[in-house]
Amino acid sequence: MTAPVLETYRALERLHGVRVTVLPVDGDGLVDPARLDAALTEDTALVSVMAANNETGALQPVAELAALAHEHGALFHCDAAQAVGKIPLDVRSLGVDLLTIVGHKMYAPKVAAALYVRDGMRLEPVIYGGGQERGLRAGTENVALAVALGAAAQLAADELADGDSAPARIAARRDDLHQRLAAALPDRVHLNGPDKERLPNTAERQHRRRPRL
């Protein structure tokens, strides 16, 4: 879970008395669906999970976690800031109710962001006033940023749809880097996170120092 999401939950706890449960992850940084299932109660209103970790690249089983949340009557939010533009994402196949993306992670200007809201959901406005942003955020829209975010998203989608598979090419270079480091530093390079279920562009390593004799 990212710091912005955690800080939002802490504010809800402090200001509104909301009960927040933060689940641990396993050795690969993944949320165990069984642990989530055990933590869900009839009072659970929302589950929030990031699609991909920003440091290790670990990809969470979002579709499975969302299905569990829905079985208990809870909504599911996915923070897809790190994943969007790097791997294919489909809100329908993921089964999420809410999904956030940020522009600068796929080369759009900073500050540009978007929130997917499933049809039929009613949200409290972030800023009250005019009817902009479908009544959710009053104030004149920044058209230039919105267009830039849309253009960046289209470019990313076109690259992901490329028959040469851009993610596969990047993953191959990532793995080549890992192999070179492992060969140059035998027994001193450790992979953080899962070997397969991670972003193609992420190569998080720990350098283990050799003990002094």
N, CA and C atoms as a LAMMPS dump frame, in Angstrom:
ITEM: TIMESTEP
0
ITEM: NUMBER OF ATOMS
639
ITEM: BOX BOUNDS ff ff ff
-5.0000000000000000e+02 5.0000000000000000e+02
-5.0000000000000000e+02 5.0000000000000000e+02
-5.0000000000000000e+02 5.0000000000000000e+02
ITEM: ATOMS id mol type element x y z
1 1 1 N 0.843 -1.181 0
2 1 2 C 0 0 0
3 1 3 C 0.886 1.242 0
4 2 1 N 0.555 2.235 -0.805
5 2 2 C 1.383 3.424 -0.924
6 2 3 C 1.137 4.379 0.23
7 3 1 N 2.11 5.264 0.477
8 3 2 C 2.006 6.235 1.562
9 3 3 C 0.769 7.132 1.42
10 4 1 N 0.44 7.633 0.209
11 4 2 C -0.764 8.459 0.103
12 4 3 C -2.035 7.737 0.549
13 5 1 N -2.145 6.453 0.222
14 5 2 C -3.331 5.698 0.637
15 5 3 C -3.318 5.488 2.146
16 6 1 N -2.157 5.123 2.702
17 6 2 C -2.052 4.915 4.141
18 6 3 C -2.377 6.191 4.91
19 7 1 N -1.86 7.318 4.44
20 7 2 C -2.124 8.58 5.13
21 7 3 C -3.6 8.959 5.058
22 8 1 N -4.246 8.632 3.946
23 8 2 C -5.683 8.885 3.837
24 8 3 C -6.452 8.066 4.858
25 9 1 N -6.077 6.79 4.998
26 9 2 C -6.746 5.942 5.979
27 9 3 C -6.493 6.425 7.396
28 10 1 N -5.274 6.878 7.67
29 10 2 C -4.975 7.395 9.005
30 10 3 C -5.808 8.633 9.314
31 11 1 N -6.038 9.46 8.297
32 11 2 C -6.888 10.634 8.494
33 11 3 C -8.331 10.215 8.766
34 12 1 N -8.807 9.183 8.068
35 12 2 C -10.162 8.685 8.325
36 12 3 C -10.282 8.136 9.742
37 13 1 N -9.232 7.46 10.197
38 13 2 C -9.231 6.963 11.581
39 13 3 C -9.292 8.122 12.565
40 14 1 N -8.451 9.111 12.349
41 14 2 C -8.319 10.219 13.287
42 14 3 C -9.533 11.132 13.302
43 15 1 N -10.067 11.418 12.139
44 15 2 C -11.125 12.414 12.032
45 15 3 C -12.538 11.83 12.089
46 16 1 N -12.692 10.588 11.659
47 16 2 C -14.035 10.021 11.541
48 16 3 C -14.217 8.701 12.289
49 17 1 N -13.192 8.246 12.983
50 17 2 C -13.338 7.026 13.762
51 17 3 C -13.464 5.76 12.94
52 18 1 N -12.999 5.795 11.706
53 18 2 C -13.062 4.613 10.849
54 18 3 C -12.063 3.569 11.346
55 19 1 N -12.473 2.314 11.384
56 19 2 C -11.574 1.244 11.786
57 19 3 C -10.822 0.723 10.56
58 20 1 N -9.512 0.772 10.605
59 20 2 C -8.669 0.385 9.476
60 20 3 C -7.855 -0.845 9.857
61 21 1 N -7.827 -1.82 8.969
62 21 2 C -7.014 -3.014 9.147
63 21 3 C -5.965 -3.061 8.037
64 22 1 N -4.691 -3.126 8.412
65 22 2 C -3.609 -3.213 7.439
66 22 3 C -3.07 -4.641 7.467
67 23 1 N -3.143 -5.319 6.339
68 23 2 C -2.7 -6.706 6.27
69 23 3 C -1.214 -6.791 5.928
70 24 1 N -0.511 -7.745 6.532
71 24 2 C 0.895 -7.971 6.155
72 24 3 C 0.977 -8.681 4.809
73 25 1 N 2.162 -8.709 4.247
74 25 2 C 2.381 -9.419 2.986
75 25 3 C 3.359 -10.558 3.238
76 26 1 N 3.456 -11.478 2.265
77 26 2 C 4.358 -12.609 2.432
78 26 3 C 5.788 -12.228 2.029
79 27 1 N 6.665 -13.212 1.954
80 27 2 C 8.065 -12.952 1.655
81 27 3 C 8.302 -12.334 0.3
82 28 1 N 7.356 -12.485 -0.628
83 28 2 C 7.467 -11.875 -1.957
84 28 3 C 6.735 -10.545 -2.045
85 29 1 N 6.192 -10.094 -0.917
86 29 2 C 5.478 -8.819 -0.92
87 29 3 C 4.062 -8.908 -1.44
88 30 1 N 3.469 -10.105 -1.427
89 30 2 C 2.127 -10.309 -1.969
90 30 3 C 1.108 -10.493 -0.847
91 31 1 N -0.109 -10.029 -1.105
92 31 2 C -1.208 -10.223 -0.169
93 31 3 C -1.764 -11.633 -0.349
94 32 1 N -1.854 -12.37 0.74
95 32 2 C -2.401 -13.721 0.706
96 32 3 C -3.929 -13.634 0.673
97 33 1 N -4.581 -14.131 -0.383
98 33 2 C -6.053 -14.072 -0.44
99 33 3 C -6.721 -14.691 0.783
100 34 1 N -6.147 -15.757 1.322
101 34 2 C -6.733 -16.392 2.502
102 34 3 C -6.687 -15.451 3.7
103 35 1 N -5.619 -14.673 3.819
104 35 2 C -5.521 -13.72 4.93
105 35 3 C -6.546 -12.603 4.786
106 36 1 N -6.741 -12.147 3.542
107 36 2 C -7.775 -11.134 3.316
108 36 3 C -9.144 -11.69 3.634
109 37 1 N -9.411 -12.905 3.188
110 37 2 C -10.71 -13.529 3.435
111 37 3 C -10.992 -13.606 4.931
112 38 1 N -9.962 -13.949 5.718
113 38 2 C -10.137 -14.065 7.163
114 38 3 C -10.353 -12.703 7.825
115 39 1 N -9.821 -11.643 7.227
116 39 2 C -9.925 -10.311 7.826
117 39 3 C -11.239 -9.616 7.495
118 40 1 N -11.907 -10.037 6.424
119 40 2 C -13.138 -9.383 5.999
120 40 3 C -14.28 -9.704 6.966
121 41 1 N -15.071 -8.688 7.293
122 41 2 C -16.249 -8.857 8.13
123 41 3 C -17.431 -8.171 7.467
124 42 1 N -18.598 -8.291 8.074
125 42 2 C -19.787 -7.646 7.513
126 42 3 C -19.701 -6.128 7.606
127 43 1 N -18.777 -5.629 8.43
128 43 2 C -18.606 -4.18 8.566
129 43 3 C -17.588 -3.614 7.584
130 44 1 N -16.879 -4.472 6.88
131 44 2 C -15.864 -3.993 5.935
132 44 3 C -16.532 -3.25 4.786
133 45 1 N -16.142 -2.01 4.591
134 45 2 C -16.744 -1.187 3.541
135 45 3 C -15.884 -1.119 2.287
136 46 1 N -14.562 -1.14 2.457
137 46 2 C -13.666 -0.934 1.318
138 46 3 C -12.364 -1.691 1.52
139 47 1 N -11.884 -2.295 0.442
140 47 2 C -10.564 -2.915 0.411
141 47 3 C -9.741 -2.17 -0.636
142 48 1 N -8.508 -1.813 -0.285
143 48 2 C -7.646 -1.086 -1.221
144 48 3 C -6.314 -1.81 -1.344
145 49 1 N -5.932 -2.136 -2.567
146 49 2 C -4.681 -2.866 -2.825
147 49 3 C -4.005 -2.258 -4.049
148 50 1 N -2.694 -2.082 -3.981
149 50 2 C -1.971 -1.579 -5.15
150 50 3 C -1.755 -2.718 -6.145
151 51 1 N -1.865 -2.405 -7.416
152 51 2 C -1.698 -3.435 -8.442
153 51 3 C -0.266 -3.933 -8.51
154 52 1 N 0.686 -3.017 -8.395
155 52 2 C 2.106 -3.369 -8.477
156 52 3 C 2.887 -2.53 -7.487
157 53 1 N 3.834 -3.167 -6.812
158 53 2 C 4.653 -2.45 -5.848
159 53 3 C 5.629 -1.529 -6.563
160 54 1 N 5.821 -0.341 -6.014
161 54 2 C 6.651 0.651 -6.683
162 54 3 C 8.143 0.369 -6.546
163 55 1 N 8.549 -0.523 -5.642
164 55 2 C 9.971 -0.821 -5.477
165 55 3 C 10.34 -2.204 -6.003
166 56 1 N 9.54 -3.206 -5.677
167 56 2 C 9.866 -4.568 -6.112
168 56 3 C 9.175 -4.96 -7.405
169 57 1 N 8.114 -4.242 -7.772
170 57 2 C 7.376 -4.583 -8.982
171 57 3 C 6.409 -5.734 -8.802
172 58 1 N 6.272 -6.257 -7.577
173 58 2 C 5.392 -7.403 -7.319
174 58 3 C 3.962 -7.106 -7.75
175 59 1 N 3.381 -8.029 -8.505
176 59 2 C 2.015 -7.871 -9.009
177 59 3 C 1.048 -8.613 -8.095
178 60 1 N 0.099 -7.88 -7.542
179 60 2 C -0.87 -8.477 -6.633
180 60 3 C -1.956 -9.225 -7.414
181 61 1 N -2.55 -10.271 -6.813
182 61 2 C -3.66 -10.987 -7.462
183 61 3 C -4.951 -10.191 -7.335
184 62 1 N -5.026 -9.079 -8.044
185 62 2 C -6.107 -8.11 -7.863
186 62 3 C -7.48 -8.724 -8.114
187 63 1 N -7.637 -9.456 -9.208
188 63 2 C -8.95 -10.021 -9.541
189 63 3 C -9.454 -10.95 -8.437
190 64 1 N -8.56 -11.771 -7.897
191 64 2 C -8.953 -12.696 -6.829
192 64 3 C -9.307 -11.941 -5.553
193 65 1 N -8.535 -10.926 -5.231
194 65 2 C -8.795 -10.142 -4.028
195 65 3 C -10.09 -9.35 -4.162
196 66 1 N -10.344 -8.805 -5.345
197 66 2 C -11.584 -8.057 -5.571
198 66 3 C -12.8 -8.961 -5.44
199 67 1 N -12.696 -10.175 -5.965
200 67 2 C -13.809 -11.119 -5.868
201 67 3 C -14.116 -11.446 -4.405
202 68 1 N -13.077 -11.611 -3.59
203 68 2 C -13.285 -11.889 -2.167
204 68 3 C -13.963 -10.711 -1.476
205 69 1 N -13.534 -9.499 -1.798
206 69 2 C -14.155 -8.32 -1.203
207 69 3 C -15.64 -8.253 -1.54
208 70 1 N -15.972 -8.528 -2.776
209 70 2 C -17.368 -8.468 -3.198
210 70 3 C -18.215 -9.552 -2.533
211 71 1 N -17.615 -10.712 -2.274
212 71 2 C -18.343 -11.774 -1.591
213 71 3 C -18.783 -11.346 -0.194
214 72 1 N -18.029 -10.42 0.404
215 72 2 C -18.365 -9.938 1.742
216 72 3 C -19.064 -8.585 1.697
217 73 1 N -19.472 -8.162 0.508
218 73 2 C -20.222 -6.916 0.387
219 73 3 C -19.39 -5.659 0.448
220 74 1 N -18.078 -5.768 0.272
221 74 2 C -17.203 -4.604 0.329
222 74 3 C -16.843 -4.125 -1.07
223 75 1 N -16.55 -2.841 -1.196
224 75 2 C -16.063 -2.282 -2.448
225 75 3 C -14.56 -2.525 -2.546
226 76 1 N -14.056 -2.462 -3.776
227 76 2 C -12.63 -2.721 -3.982
228 76 3 C -12 -1.591 -4.783
229 77 1 N -10.939 -1.005 -4.209
230 77 2 C -10.174 0.044 -4.881
231 77 3 C -8.794 -0.486 -5.217
232 78 1 N -8.332 -0.19 -6.414
233 78 2 C -7.003 -0.606 -6.853
234 78 3 C -6.169 0.631 -7.187
235 79 1 N -5.019 0.74 -6.543
236 79 2 C -4.049 1.784 -6.862
237 79 3 C -3.157 1.232 -7.967
238 80 1 N -3.415 1.656 -9.195
239 80 2 C -2.694 1.124 -10.355
240 80 3 C -1.641 2.087 -10.88
241 81 1 N -1.186 3.01 -10.028
242 81 2 C -0.245 4.034 -10.486
243 81 3 C 1.005 3.436 -11.1
244 82 1 N 1.56 2.395 -10.469
245 82 2 C 2.811 1.824 -10.958
246 82 3 C 2.605 0.89 -12.148
247 83 1 N 1.431 0.304 -12.253
248 83 2 C 1.202 -0.722 -13.28
249 83 3 C 0.732 -0.161 -14.617
250 84 1 N -0.016 0.92 -14.58
251 84 2 C -0.615 1.42 -15.813
252 84 3 C 0.477 1.832 -16.815
253 85 1 N 0.301 1.415 -18.036
254 85 2 C 1.264 1.726 -19.085
255 85 3 C 2.405 0.737 -19.194
256 86 1 N 2.538 -0.141 -18.185
257 86 2 C 3.626 -1.111 -18.199
258 86 3 C 3.131 -2.526 -18.473
259 87 1 N 1.909 -2.823 -18.049
260 87 2 C 1.281 -4.117 -18.317
261 87 3 C -0.157 -3.853 -18.737
262 88 1 N -0.782 -4.773 -19.47
263 88 2 C -2.189 -4.587 -19.837
264 88 3 C -3.072 -4.59 -18.594
265 89 1 N -4.021 -3.652 -18.535
266 89 2 C -4.97 -3.568 -17.431
267 89 3 C -6.374 -3.417 -17.994
268 90 1 N -7.318 -4.162 -17.46
269 90 2 C -8.706 -4.095 -17.891
270 90 3 C -9.569 -4.095 -16.64
271 91 1 N -10.225 -2.977 -16.359
272 91 2 C -11.01 -2.87 -15.128
273 91 3 C -12.129 -3.905 -15.079
274 92 1 N -12.623 -4.318 -16.247
275 92 2 C -13.707 -5.311 -16.249
276 92 3 C -13.201 -6.686 -15.841
277 93 1 N -12.059 -7.094 -16.363
278 93 2 C -11.527 -8.398 -15.98
279 93 3 C -10.99 -8.391 -14.555
280 94 1 N -10.505 -7.244 -14.093
281 94 2 C -10.045 -7.147 -12.712
282 94 3 C -11.21 -7.16 -11.728
283 95 1 N -12.355 -6.659 -12.164
284 95 2 C -13.532 -6.643 -11.302
285 95 3 C -13.487 -5.597 -10.213
286 96 1 N -12.753 -4.51 -10.427
287 96 2 C -12.617 -3.476 -9.402
288 96 3 C -13.76 -2.469 -9.493
289 97 1 N -14.012 -1.795 -8.376
290 97 2 C -15.023 -0.738 -8.348
291 97 3 C -14.398 0.628 -8.592
292 98 1 N -13.168 0.793 -8.116
293 98 2 C -12.447 2.053 -8.243
294 98 3 C -10.997 1.742 -8.613
295 99 1 N -10.419 2.567 -9.498
296 99 2 C -9.029 2.366 -9.888
297 99 3 C -8.399 3.715 -10.176
298 100 1 N -7.248 3.965 -9.582
299 100 2 C -6.575 5.243 -9.768
300 100 3 C -5.315 5.074 -10.602
301 101 1 N -5.043 6.074 -11.434
302 101 2 C -3.808 6.127 -12.211
303 101 3 C -3.232 7.531 -12.108
304 102 1 N -1.93 7.643 -12.309
305 102 2 C -1.283 8.952 -12.322
306 102 3 C -0.499 9.092 -13.618
307 103 1 N -0.473 10.308 -14.126
308 103 2 C 0.102 10.53 -15.442
309 103 3 C 1.602 10.411 -15.53
310 104 1 N 2.339 10.896 -14.51
311 104 2 C 3.792 10.959 -14.663
312 104 3 C 4.443 9.587 -14.68
313 105 1 N 3.716 8.531 -14.301
314 105 2 C 4.273 7.185 -14.378
315 105 3 C 4.301 6.659 -15.809
316 106 1 N 3.602 7.337 -16.718
317 106 2 C 3.667 6.942 -18.127
318 106 3 C 3.95 8.157 -19.012
319 107 1 N 4.777 9.063 -18.448
320 107 2 C 5.341 10.188 -19.203
321 107 3 C 4.345 11.287 -19.541
322 108 1 N 3.216 11.337 -18.856
323 108 2 C 2.341 12.507 -18.927
324 108 3 C 2.844 13.52 -17.898
325 109 1 N 2.381 14.767 -17.963
326 109 2 C 2.862 15.753 -16.975
327 109 3 C 2.475 15.357 -15.552
328 110 1 N 3.268 15.809 -14.602
329 110 2 C 2.934 15.586 -13.203
330 110 3 C 1.628 16.303 -12.856
331 111 1 N 0.952 15.813 -11.852
332 111 2 C -0.328 16.325 -11.337
333 111 3 C -1.523 15.737 -12.091
334 112 1 N -1.331 15.335 -13.349
335 112 2 C -2.433 14.725 -14.103
336 112 3 C -2.71 13.337 -13.546
337 113 1 N -3.969 13.048 -13.28
338 113 2 C -4.354 11.75 -12.723
339 113 3 C -5.799 11.468 -13.108
340 114 1 N -6.232 10.238 -12.881
341 114 2 C -7.607 9.863 -13.219
342 114 3 C -8.102 8.807 -12.245
343 115 1 N -9.401 8.809 -12.033
344 115 2 C -10.056 7.817 -11.19
345 115 3 C -11.139 7.123 -12
346 116 1 N -11.027 5.801 -12.126
347 116 2 C -12.104 5.019 -12.734
348 116 3 C -13.129 4.717 -11.657
349 117 1 N -14.392 4.953 -11.986
350 117 2 C -15.503 4.678 -11.077
351 117 3 C -16.486 3.768 -11.802
352 118 1 N -16.745 2.624 -11.217
353 118 2 C -17.672 1.675 -11.838
354 118 3 C -19.054 2.299 -11.998
355 119 1 N -19.716 1.991 -13.106
356 119 2 C -21.065 2.498 -13.345
357 119 3 C -21.989 2.119 -12.188
358 120 1 N -22.787 3.078 -11.781
359 120 2 C -23.743 2.822 -10.713
360 120 3 C -23.275 3.235 -9.335
361 121 1 N -21.978 3.544 -9.205
362 121 2 C -21.457 3.965 -7.908
363 121 3 C -21.723 5.448 -7.676
364 122 1 N -22.061 5.79 -6.449
365 122 2 C -22.257 7.187 -6.074
366 122 3 C -21.201 7.554 -5.049
367 123 1 N -20.438 8.597 -5.347
368 123 2 C -19.362 9.031 -4.475
369 123 3 C -19.643 10.42 -3.918
370 124 1 N -19.098 10.669 -2.746
371 124 2 C -19.178 12.001 -2.157
372 124 3 C -18.195 12.909 -2.898
373 125 1 N -18.603 14.136 -3.245
374 125 2 C -17.681 15.027 -3.958
375 125 3 C -16.422 15.323 -3.157
376 126 1 N -15.3 15.431 -3.854
377 126 2 C -14.049 15.835 -3.221
378 126 3 C -14.091 17.317 -2.9
379 127 1 N -14.631 18.106 -3.84
380 127 2 C -14.802 19.549 -3.661
381 127 3 C -16.23 19.895 -4.062
382 128 1 N -16.947 20.543 -3.179
383 128 2 C -18.326 20.931 -3.466
384 128 3 C -18.356 22.219 -4.288
385 129 1 N -19.416 22.371 -5.073
386 129 2 C -19.562 23.59 -5.86
387 129 3 C -20.241 23.304 -7.181
388 130 1 N -19.513 23.541 -8.278
389 130 2 C -20.078 23.359 -9.605
390 130 3 C -20.197 21.893 -9.995
391 131 1 N -20.652 21.681 -11.217
392 131 2 C -20.902 20.324 -11.674
393 131 3 C -19.777 19.698 -12.469
394 132 1 N -18.599 20.302 -12.397
395 132 2 C -17.475 19.729 -13.146
396 132 3 C -17.135 18.327 -12.619
397 133 1 N -16.458 17.564 -13.491
398 133 2 C -16.049 16.201 -13.139
399 133 3 C -17.244 15.387 -12.636
400 134 1 N -18.367 15.536 -13.34
401 134 2 C -19.595 14.819 -12.992
402 134 3 C -20.036 15.093 -11.553
403 135 1 N -19.779 16.3 -11.12
404 135 2 C -20.201 16.7 -9.789
405 135 3 C -19.289 16.259 -8.674
406 136 1 N -18.163 15.632 -8.996
407 136 2 C -17.278 15.099 -7.957
408 136 3 C -16.176 16.071 -7.54
409 137 1 N -15.828 16.99 -8.417
410 137 2 C -14.767 17.936 -8.08
411 137 3 C -15.035 19.261 -8.776
412 138 1 N -15.54 20.203 -7.998
413 138 2 C -15.876 21.508 -8.572
414 138 3 C -14.614 22.254 -8.983
415 139 1 N -14.771 23.145 -9.949
416 139 2 C -13.647 23.934 -10.423
417 139 3 C -13.371 23.656 -11.889
418 140 1 N -12.852 24.656 -12.583
419 140 2 C -12.587 24.521 -14.008
420 140 3 C -11.531 23.451 -14.262
421 141 1 N -11.829 22.55 -15.18
422 141 2 C -10.894 21.474 -15.488
423 141 3 C -9.641 22.009 -16.181
424 142 1 N -8.527 21.351 -15.954
425 142 2 C -7.291 21.679 -16.644
426 142 3 C -7.268 20.864 -17.935
427 143 1 N -7.746 21.468 -18.997
428 143 2 C -7.905 20.759 -20.267
429 143 3 C -6.561 20.251 -20.799
430 144 1 N -5.529 21.078 -20.677
431 144 2 C -4.218 20.688 -21.207
432 144 3 C -3.708 19.411 -20.524
433 145 1 N -3.84 19.33 -19.205
434 145 2 C -3.389 18.143 -18.493
435 145 3 C -4.243 16.928 -18.844
436 146 1 N -5.539 17.149 -18.987
437 146 2 C -6.425 16.034 -19.33
438 146 3 C -6.083 15.47 -20.705
439 147 1 N -5.838 16.35 -21.671
440 147 2 C -5.472 15.905 -23.02
441 147 3 C -4.122 15.198 -23.001
442 148 1 N -3.176 15.736 -22.234
443 148 2 C -1.848 15.115 -22.152
444 148 3 C -1.936 13.719 -21.549
445 149 1 N -2.76 13.559 -20.509
446 149 2 C -2.927 12.242 -19.901
447 149 3 C -3.55 11.263 -20.893
448 150 1 N -4.554 11.73 -21.635
449 150 2 C -5.181 10.873 -22.634
450 150 3 C -4.222 10.465 -23.741
451 151 1 N -3.387 11.418 -24.183
452 151 2 C -2.415 11.119 -25.239
453 151 3 C -1.377 10.116 -24.744
454 152 1 N -0.895 10.301 -23.513
455 152 2 C 0.087 9.377 -22.961
456 152 3 C -0.508 7.983 -22.808
457 153 1 N -1.754 7.918 -22.366
458 153 2 C -2.416 6.619 -22.203
459 153 3 C -2.582 5.915 -23.54
460 154 1 N -2.896 6.674 -24.588
461 154 2 C -3.053 6.071 -25.908
462 154 3 C -1.722 5.543 -26.434
463 155 1 N -0.661 6.313 -26.233
464 155 2 C 0.659 5.852 -26.661
465 155 3 C 1.062 4.574 -25.922
466 156 1 N 0.783 4.547 -24.618
467 156 2 C 1.119 3.355 -23.832
468 156 3 C 0.298 2.159 -24.297
469 157 1 N -0.989 2.379 -24.569
470 157 2 C -1.843 1.287 -25.035
471 157 3 C -1.383 0.759 -26.385
472 158 1 N -0.984 1.66 -27.275
473 158 2 C -0.493 1.238 -28.594
474 158 3 C 0.773 0.401 -28.458
475 159 1 N 1.657 0.814 -27.547
476 159 2 C 2.906 0.059 -27.364
477 159 3 C 2.632 -1.315 -26.777
478 160 1 N 1.693 -1.389 -25.822
479 160 2 C 1.354 -2.678 -25.218
480 160 3 C 0.689 -3.613 -26.221
481 161 1 N -0.008 -3.014 -27.196
482 161 2 C -0.68 -3.82 -28.212
483 161 3 C 0.235 -4.199 -29.364
484 162 1 N 1.476 -3.716 -29.316
485 162 2 C 2.444 -4.005 -30.377
486 162 3 C 2.673 -5.518 -30.465
487 163 1 N 2.678 -6.037 -31.66
488 163 2 C 2.866 -7.476 -31.848
489 163 3 C 4.2 -7.981 -31.352
490 164 1 N 5.202 -7.092 -31.248
491 164 2 C 6.515 -7.495 -30.765
492 164 3 C 6.569 -7.615 -29.246
493 165 1 N 5.451 -7.249 -28.573
494 165 2 C 5.342 -7.362 -27.114
495 165 3 C 6.428 -6.572 -26.403
496 166 1 N 6.183 -5.28 -26.246
497 166 2 C 7.137 -4.42 -25.549
498 166 3 C 7.441 -4.9 -24.131
499 167 1 N 6.444 -5.31 -23.321
500 167 2 C 6.768 -5.802 -21.969
501 167 3 C 7.721 -6.987 -21.987
502 168 1 N 7.564 -7.886 -22.958
503 168 2 C 8.447 -9.049 -23.029
504 168 3 C 9.878 -8.631 -23.345
505 169 1 N 10.048 -7.648 -24.221
506 169 2 C 11.386 -7.171 -24.553
507 169 3 C 12.057 -6.548 -23.334
508 170 1 N 11.29 -5.743 -22.6
509 170 2 C 11.842 -5.091 -21.416
510 170 3 C 12.185 -6.13 -20.35
511 171 1 N 11.302 -7.116 -20.167
512 171 2 C 11.55 -8.168 -19.178
513 171 3 C 12.816 -8.949 -19.526
514 172 1 N 13.045 -9.175 -20.819
515 172 2 C 14.253 -9.899 -21.236
516 172 3 C 15.508 -9.109 -20.874
517 173 1 N 15.469 -7.796 -21.043
518 173 2 C 16.615 -6.968 -20.682
519 173 3 C 16.801 -6.936 -19.162
520 174 1 N 15.691 -6.896 -18.433
521 174 2 C 15.746 -6.942 -16.972
522 174 3 C 16.429 -8.226 -16.504
523 175 1 N 16.011 -9.345 -17.08
524 175 2 C 16.582 -10.628 -16.677
525 175 3 C 18.05 -10.735 -17.072
526 176 1 N 18.412 -10.141 -18.21
527 176 2 C 19.807 -10.142 -18.624
528 176 3 C 20.66 -9.361 -17.628
529 177 1 N 20.116 -8.232 -17.157
530 177 2 C 20.818 -7.44 -16.146
531 177 3 C 21.014 -8.26 -14.875
532 178 1 N 19.968 -8.957 -14.469
533 178 2 C 20.056 -9.796 -13.267
534 178 3 C 21.151 -10.855 -13.423
535 179 1 N 21.164 -11.513 -14.553
536 179 2 C 22.155 -12.568 -14.786
537 179 3 C 23.579 -12.015 -14.775
538 180 1 N 23.762 -10.841 -15.366
539 180 2 C 25.091 -10.235 -15.387
540 180 3 C 25.555 -9.859 -13.978
541 181 1 N 24.632 -9.289 -13.196
542 181 2 C 24.977 -8.93 -11.825
543 181 3 C 25.292 -10.17 -10.991
544 182 1 N 24.469 -11.211 -11.155
545 182 2 C 24.676 -12.443 -10.398
546 182 3 C 26.016 -13.091 -10.765
547 183 1 N 26.38 -13 -12.044
548 183 2 C 27.65 -13.586 -12.471
549 183 3 C 28.842 -12.777 -11.953
550 184 1 N 28.688 -11.456 -11.917
551 184 2 C 29.778 -10.599 -11.454
552 184 3 C 29.916 -10.609 -9.941
553 185 1 N 28.787 -10.85 -9.24
554 185 2 C 28.798 -10.839 -7.775
555 185 3 C 28.182 -12.142 -7.266
556 186 1 N 28.843 -13.264 -7.417
557 186 2 C 28.269 -14.55 -7.023
558 186 3 C 27.892 -14.593 -5.545
559 187 1 N 26.666 -15.103 -5.287
560 187 2 C 26.127 -15.256 -3.941
561 187 3 C 25.956 -13.935 -3.2
562 188 1 N 25.971 -12.838 -3.92
563 188 2 C 25.862 -11.536 -3.254
564 188 3 C 24.7 -10.703 -3.788
565 189 1 N 23.964 -11.212 -4.76
566 189 2 C 22.827 -10.494 -5.327
567 189 3 C 21.555 -11.275 -5.045
568 190 1 N 20.619 -10.627 -4.379
569 190 2 C 19.365 -11.271 -3.986
570 190 3 C 18.198 -10.516 -4.59
571 191 1 N 17.267 -11.254 -5.191
572 191 2 C 16.081 -10.649 -5.8
573 191 3 C 15.046 -10.344 -4.738
574 192 1 N 14.579 -9.1 -4.683
575 192 2 C 13.476 -8.725 -3.805
576 192 3 C 12.172 -8.918 -4.556
577 193 1 N 11.268 -9.72 -4.01
578 193 2 C 9.978 -9.918 -4.655
579 193 3 C 9.944 -11.182 -5.475
580 194 1 N 8.807 -11.43 -6.131
581 194 2 C 8.641 -12.672 -6.908
582 194 3 C 9.477 -12.671 -8.177
583 195 1 N 9.84 -13.863 -8.626
584 195 2 C 10.663 -13.995 -9.817
585 195 3 C 9.86 -13.711 -11.081
586 196 1 N 8.608 -14.161 -11.122
587 196 2 C 7.797 -14.04 -12.334
588 196 3 C 6.742 -12.943 -12.242
589 197 1 N 5.937 -12.964 -11.181
590 197 2 C 4.797 -12.054 -11.085
591 197 3 C 5.239 -10.668 -10.639
592 198 1 N 5.899 -9.966 -11.554
593 198 2 C 6.343 -8.608 -11.264
594 198 3 C 6.386 -7.797 -12.551
595 199 1 N 6.51 -6.503 -12.405
596 199 2 C 6.548 -5.63 -13.569
597 199 3 C 7.768 -5.945 -14.433
598 200 1 N 7.631 -5.819 -15.749
599 200 2 C 8.761 -6.146 -16.624
600 200 3 C 9.921 -5.17 -16.51
601 201 1 N 9.667 -3.973 -16.015
602 201 2 C 10.714 -2.946 -15.985
603 201 3 C 11.395 -2.827 -14.627
604 202 1 N 11.061 -3.718 -13.682
605 202 2 C 11.576 -3.571 -12.329
606 202 3 C 12.586 -4.658 -12.01
607 203 1 N 13.752 -4.229 -11.528
608 203 2 C 14.806 -5.169 -11.154
609 203 3 C 15.334 -4.756 -9.791
610 204 1 N 14.568 -5.027 -8.757
611 204 2 C 14.957 -4.654 -7.397
612 204 3 C 15.899 -5.702 -6.83
613 205 1 N 17.06 -5.275 -6.419
614 205 2 C 18.067 -6.197 -5.911
615 205 3 C 18.578 -5.74 -4.55
616 206 1 N 19.03 -6.697 -3.763
617 206 2 C 19.782 -6.409 -2.56
618 206 3 C 21.206 -6.905 -2.755
619 207 1 N 22.142 -6.078 -2.392
620 207 2 C 23.55 -6.476 -2.476
621 207 3 C 23.984 -6.937 -1.105
622 208 1 N 24.268 -8.196 -0.974
623 208 2 C 24.694 -8.76 0.298
624 208 3 C 26.209 -8.633 0.445
625 209 1 N 26.613 -8.004 1.509
626 209 2 C 28.047 -7.874 1.777
627 209 3 C 28.604 -9.216 2.274
628 210 1 N 29.772 -9.548 1.827
629 210 2 C 30.413 -10.763 2.315
630 210 3 C 30.952 -10.51 3.718
631 211 1 N 30.764 -11.45 4.624
632 211 2 C 31.266 -11.253 5.985
633 211 3 C 32.785 -11.187 6.013
634 212 1 N 33.296 -10.318 6.876
635 212 2 C 34.742 -10.208 7.014
636 212 3 C 35.259 -11.371 7.869
637 213 1 N 36.4 -11.889 7.482
638 213 2 C 37.001 -13.004 8.217
639 213 3 C 37.997 -12.484 9.252
